[in-house]
Amino acid sequence: MMAAAGSGSGSDPGTGASSDLRVGCIGAGKMARGVLGGLIISGKVPVQNITVSAPSDSNLQQFRAQGCSTTHSNISVVQQCDLLFLATKPPLIPQVLVEISSAITARHVIVSMAAGVSLRTLEKVEMLPGAPGVRILRMAPNLPCVVQAGAVVFSRGSCAGQEEAEMLQDLLSGCGTCEEMPEAFIDVHTGLSGSGVAYVYLFAEALVDGAVKMGMPSAVSSRIAAQTLLGAAKMMLETGEHPAKLRSDVCTPGGTTIHALHELEKGGLRAAVMNAVEAATKRAREMDKS
């Protein structure tokens, strides 16, 4: 059985999202804004039930404007909340965990969104010396969570169960798609989707520049490039077809597309993107070791 929430919280985070669930976030950067923004816009958590901490006011202003509680005290976030998101930079995670360990109780669930920090690292006794057996999950979001079109994956730690997984999946569904998967895939997800958003923007920029070179105004080409990417992604999701099949469907013998694809192949686009995913994945794995 899970411990009931303390009298100050009014809910057990293991029972699923509710109007009484109090959510805290340590860190107030872009990923925090994306994830918490998804919770707020979707109505999964009332804005008055969210507390965010950061060292300076600069990153807290947006949360304050939305109606969230803000503080410079990480301990205060822990004391006020049941579900805790860790959204600091990865090198800061150890000191944050040690700092808050004395305030962690049986009612708390911790969800780390720090890239490259494994569950094994998060669950080390020296990280949470005052809170053995705490329920920890690890998630990997991406930037489009800001517009509720993110791709989020997560894995459970050794003490987190089905209830915590279902609660988190329900909450994060407000950010876009959310899937539970083996932790071995999370760093790959970082290389594919977390960092992959930047690859897509770089490709979109190149599309726009190509159109500008051929005489189309930048503002027009930007809109068309964005719609092209959106439409291509929607077809992948809705048809379930492999991208190779969809690519082939666009090509006609001797047509414009196959000539253009030949140039991309000569430029090594496919290999470069595969190498990029590999490099980002390896870097995420190295971050945990360091």
C-alpha positions as CSV (number, residue, x, y, z in Angstrom):
1,M,0.0,0.0,0.0
2,M,1.1,3.5,-0.7
3,A,1.4,6.0,2.1
4,A,-1.4,8.5,2.2
5,A,-0.5,12.1,1.5
6,G,0.2,14.4,4.4
7,S,-2.5,16.6,5.7
8,G,-1.1,19.6,3.8
9,S,-1.4,18.0,0.4
10,G,-4.9,16.6,0.2
11,S,-4.1,13.8,-2.3
12,D,-2.0,10.7,-2.9
13,P,0.1,11.1,-6.0
14,G,-0.4,7.4,-6.6
15,T,-4.1,7.7,-7.2
16,G,-3.8,9.7,-10.5
17,A,-4.2,13.3,-11.4
18,S,-6.7,15.3,-9.4
19,S,-7.6,18.8,-8.5
20,D,-5.9,18.2,-5.1
21,L,-2.5,17.0,-6.5
22,R,0.2,19.5,-5.7
23,V,3.0,19.6,-8.2
24,G,6.4,21.1,-7.7
25,C,9.3,21.8,-10.0
26,I,12.9,22.5,-9.1
27,G,14.3,24.4,-12.1
28,A,12.5,26.8,-14.3
29,G,14.1,26.5,-17.8
30,K,12.6,25.7,-21.1
31,M,11.8,22.1,-20.4
32,A,10.1,23.0,-17.1
33,R,8.0,25.6,-19.0
34,G,7.1,23.1,-21.6
35,V,6.0,20.3,-19.2
36,L,4.2,22.5,-16.7
37,G,2.7,24.5,-19.5
38,G,1.2,21.3,-20.8
39,L,-0.3,20.4,-17.4
40,I,-1.8,23.9,-17.1
41,I,-3.2,24.2,-20.6
42,S,-4.7,20.8,-20.5
43,G,-6.3,21.4,-17.1
44,K,-4.5,18.4,-15.6
45,V,-3.3,20.4,-12.6
46,P,-4.8,23.7,-11.3
47,V,-2.3,26.5,-11.7
48,Q,-2.6,27.4,-8.0
49,N,-1.4,23.9,-7.1
50,I,2.0,24.3,-8.9
51,T,5.1,25.6,-7.2
52,V,8.4,26.3,-9.0
53,S,11.8,27.1,-7.6
54,A,14.9,28.6,-9.3
55,P,17.9,30.6,-8.0
56,S,16.9,33.8,-9.7
57,D,13.8,35.6,-10.7
58,S,14.5,35.8,-14.4
59,N,13.1,32.3,-15.1
60,L,10.4,32.5,-12.5
61,Q,8.6,35.5,-14.0
62,Q,6.7,33.5,-16.6
63,F,5.4,31.0,-14.0
64,R,4.4,33.8,-11.7
65,A,2.5,35.5,-14.5
66,Q,0.6,32.3,-15.1
67,G,-0.5,32.1,-11.5
68,C,2.0,29.5,-10.2
69,S,3.7,29.9,-6.8
70,T,7.4,30.6,-7.0
71,T,10.2,30.5,-4.6
72,H,14.0,30.4,-4.4
73,S,13.9,27.6,-1.8
74,N,14.0,24.0,-3.1
75,I,13.1,22.7,0.3
76,S,9.9,24.9,0.3
77,V,8.9,23.2,-3.0
78,V,9.3,19.8,-1.4
79,Q,7.3,20.7,1.7
80,Q,4.4,22.1,-0.3
81,C,4.1,19.4,-3.0
82,D,3.5,15.7,-3.6
83,L,4.9,15.2,-7.1
84,L,8.3,16.7,-7.7
85,F,9.8,17.4,-11.1
86,L,13.6,17.8,-11.2
87,A,14.3,20.1,-14.1
88,T,17.8,21.4,-13.3
89,K,20.9,21.0,-15.4
90,P,22.2,17.4,-15.1
91,P,25.4,18.3,-13.2
92,L,23.3,19.9,-10.5
93,I,21.1,16.9,-9.8
94,P,23.3,15.3,-7.1
95,Q,23.5,18.4,-5.0
96,V,19.8,19.1,-5.4
97,L,18.9,15.6,-4.2
98,V,21.2,15.8,-1.2
99,E,19.7,19.2,-0.4
100,I,16.1,18.1,-0.4
101,S,16.5,14.6,1.0
102,S,15.7,15.6,4.6
103,A,12.3,16.9,3.5
104,I,11.3,13.9,1.3
105,T,8.6,11.7,2.9
106,A,6.7,8.6,1.9
107,R,4.1,10.7,0.1
108,H,6.5,12.1,-2.4
109,V,7.1,11.0,-6.0
110,I,10.1,12.3,-7.8
111,V,10.3,12.6,-11.6
112,S,13.7,13.6,-13.1
113,M,13.8,15.2,-16.6
114,A,17.5,15.7,-16.5
115,A,19.2,14.4,-19.7
116,G,21.6,11.6,-19.2
117,V,21.0,11.0,-15.5
118,S,20.1,7.3,-15.0
119,L,17.7,5.8,-12.5
120,R,20.6,3.9,-11.0
121,T,22.3,7.3,-10.3
122,L,19.1,8.9,-9.0
123,E,18.5,6.0,-6.6
124,K,22.0,5.9,-5.1
125,V,21.7,6.0,-1.3
126,E,24.2,8.9,-1.1
127,M,21.9,11.0,-3.3
128,L,18.9,10.8,-0.9
129,P,20.5,9.8,2.4
130,G,17.4,10.7,4.4
131,A,14.8,9.1,2.1
132,P,15.4,5.5,1.4
133,G,12.8,3.8,-0.8
134,V,11.6,6.9,-2.4
135,R,9.5,6.5,-5.6
136,I,11.5,7.9,-8.6
137,L,10.7,8.0,-12.3
138,R,12.8,9.3,-15.1
139,M,11.4,11.1,-18.1
140,A,12.7,12.6,-21.3
141,P,10.6,15.4,-22.8
142,N,11.3,17.6,-25.9
143,L,10.7,21.2,-26.6
144,P,7.4,21.0,-28.5
145,C,5.8,20.2,-25.1
146,V,5.5,24.0,-25.0
147,V,2.8,23.7,-27.7
148,Q,1.3,20.4,-26.4
149,A,2.9,18.5,-29.3
150,G,5.8,16.9,-27.5
151,A,7.2,13.4,-27.5
152,V,7.7,12.2,-23.9
153,V,9.0,8.9,-22.7
154,F,9.5,7.7,-19.2
155,S,10.7,4.7,-17.1
156,R,10.1,3.7,-13.5
157,G,12.7,3.3,-10.7
158,S,12.8,0.2,-8.5
159,C,10.3,1.6,-6.0
160,A,7.8,3.1,-8.4
161,G,4.8,1.0,-9.4
162,Q,2.0,0.9,-11.9
163,E,0.0,3.6,-10.1
164,E,2.8,6.1,-10.3
165,A,3.3,5.2,-14.0
166,E,-0.4,5.6,-14.8
167,M,-0.5,8.9,-12.9
168,L,2.5,10.3,-14.7
169,Q,1.3,9.1,-18.1
170,D,-2.1,10.8,-17.5
171,L,-0.5,14.1,-16.5
172,L,2.0,14.1,-19.3
173,S,-0.6,13.3,-22.0
174,G,-1.3,17.1,-21.8
175,C,2.1,17.7,-23.3
176,G,1.7,15.5,-26.4
177,T,2.4,11.8,-26.7
178,C,3.7,10.0,-23.7
179,E,5.0,6.4,-23.6
180,E,6.5,4.2,-20.9
181,M,9.5,2.3,-22.2
182,P,12.7,0.5,-20.9
183,E,15.2,2.9,-19.6
184,A,17.7,1.7,-22.2
185,F,15.7,3.6,-24.8
186,I,15.6,6.9,-23.0
187,D,19.1,8.1,-24.1
188,V,18.2,7.0,-27.6
189,H,15.0,9.1,-27.3
190,T,17.2,12.0,-26.4
191,G,19.3,11.6,-29.5
192,L,16.2,11.0,-31.7
193,S,13.6,13.4,-30.3
194,G,15.1,15.6,-27.6
195,S,17.9,16.7,-29.8
196,G,16.1,15.8,-33.0
197,V,13.9,18.9,-32.8
198,A,17.1,20.9,-33.6
199,Y,17.9,18.7,-36.5
200,V,14.5,19.4,-38.0
201,Y,14.9,23.1,-37.4
202,L,18.2,23.0,-39.3
203,F,16.6,21.1,-42.1
204,A,13.7,23.6,-42.2
205,E,16.1,26.4,-42.3
206,A,17.8,24.8,-45.3
207,L,14.5,24.4,-47.0
208,V,13.7,28.0,-46.5
209,D,17.1,29.2,-47.7
210,G,16.8,27.0,-50.8
211,A,13.4,28.6,-51.6
212,V,14.8,32.1,-51.0
213,K,17.7,31.3,-53.3
214,M,15.2,30.5,-56.0
215,G,13.3,33.7,-55.5
216,M,10.5,33.1,-52.9
217,P,10.3,35.6,-50.0
218,S,11.5,34.3,-46.7
219,A,8.3,34.8,-44.8
220,V,6.3,32.8,-47.4
221,S,8.9,30.0,-47.6
222,S,9.0,29.7,-43.8
223,R,5.2,29.2,-43.7
224,I,5.3,26.6,-46.5
225,A,8.3,24.8,-45.0
226,A,6.5,24.5,-41.6
227,Q,3.3,23.2,-43.2
228,T,5.4,20.7,-45.3
229,L,7.0,19.3,-42.1
230,L,3.7,19.3,-40.3
231,G,1.9,17.5,-43.1
232,A,4.7,14.9,-43.5
233,A,4.7,14.2,-39.8
234,K,0.9,13.8,-39.7
235,M,1.0,11.4,-42.6
236,M,3.6,9.2,-40.8
237,L,1.4,9.2,-37.6
238,E,-1.9,8.6,-39.3
239,T,-1.0,6.1,-41.9
240,G,1.5,4.1,-39.8
241,E,3.6,3.7,-42.9
242,H,7.4,3.5,-42.8
243,P,9.0,6.8,-43.9
244,A,10.7,4.9,-46.7
245,K,7.3,3.9,-48.2
246,L,6.0,7.5,-47.9
247,R,9.1,8.8,-49.5
248,S,8.8,6.4,-52.4
249,D,5.2,7.5,-52.9
250,V,6.3,11.0,-53.6
251,C,8.7,10.0,-56.3
252,T,7.7,9.5,-59.9
253,P,10.1,8.2,-62.6
254,G,12.3,11.0,-63.9
255,G,10.4,13.6,-61.8
256,T,11.6,16.5,-59.7
257,T,11.7,14.6,-56.4
258,I,14.0,11.8,-57.4
259,H,16.4,14.3,-58.8
260,A,16.3,16.3,-55.6
261,L,16.7,13.1,-53.5
262,H,19.8,12.2,-55.5
263,E,21.4,15.5,-54.5
264,L,20.6,14.8,-50.8
265,E,22.1,11.4,-51.0
266,K,25.3,12.8,-52.7
267,G,25.4,15.3,-49.8
268,G,25.3,12.5,-47.2
269,L,22.1,13.6,-45.5
270,R,21.0,10.1,-44.4
271,A,24.4,9.3,-42.9
272,A,24.8,12.7,-41.3
273,V,21.4,12.4,-39.5
274,M,22.2,8.9,-38.4
275,N,25.5,10.0,-37.0
276,A,23.8,12.9,-35.3
277,V,21.4,10.6,-33.4
278,E,24.3,8.4,-32.5
279,A,26.4,11.3,-31.2
280,A,23.6,12.7,-29.1
281,T,22.8,9.3,-27.6
282,K,26.4,8.6,-26.7
283,R,26.7,12.1,-25.2
284,A,23.7,11.4,-23.0
285,R,25.2,8.2,-21.8
286,E,28.5,9.9,-21.0
287,M,26.7,12.5,-18.9
288,D,25.6,9.9,-16.5
289,K,29.1,8.4,-16.1
290,S,30.5,11.9,-15.3
